[in-house]
């Protein structure tokens, strides 16, 4: 059982490393400019924090 757990931990660490590498590749190096346009179109990158606070304050 310990060997299986060690293998799972190693797989999880490798998966996290690949996730970080691909996030850097996509967002910081601007690999796909269309990805930035899509995220701006969807409103994911907008700063809507002030509107959220105004909603909770009842304005």
C-alpha positions in Angstrom: 0.0 0.0 0.0 2.9 2.4 0.8 4.3 2.0 -2.7 0.9 2.8 -4.3 0.7 5.9 -2.1 4.2 7.0 -3.1 3.3 6.6 -6.8 0.1 8.6 -6.3 2.0 11.4 -4.6 4.6 11.5 -7.4 1.9 11.6 -10.0 0.2 14.5 -8.2 3.4 16.5 -7.9 4.2 15.9 -11.6 0.6 17.0 -12.5 1.0 20.2 -10.5 4.3 21.0 -12.1 2.8 20.6 -15.6 -0.2 22.7 -14.6 2.1 25.6 -13.5 4.3 25.3 -16.6 1.3 25.4 -19.0 -0.2 28.4 -17.1 3.1 30.2 -17.5 3.3 29.2 -21.2 -0.3 30.3 -22.0 -0.6 33.5 -20.0 2.9 35.0 -19.4 4.5 34.2 -22.8 1.3 35.0 -24.8 1.4 31.7 -26.7 -2.1 32.1 -28.0 -3.3 35.7 -28.4 -6.8 34.4 -29.1 -7.0 33.0 -25.6 -6.5 36.5 -24.2 -9.2 37.9 -26.5 -11.6 35.2 -25.5 -11.1 35.7 -21.8 -11.6 39.4 -22.2 -14.7 38.8 -24.2 -16.1 36.5 -21.5 -15.3 39.1 -18.8 -13.0 36.8 -16.9 -10.2 39.3 -16.6 -12.4 42.3 -15.7 -12.0 43.7 -12.2 -15.6 43.5 -11.0 -14.8 43.6 -7.3 -16.1 47.1 -6.7 -19.5 46.2 -8.3 -19.6 43.1 -6.1 -19.1 45.1 -3.0 -21.7 47.6 -4.0 -24.1 44.8 -4.5 -23.6 43.5 -1.0 -23.9 47.0 0.5 -27.3 47.3 -1.0 -26.6 50.1 -3.5 
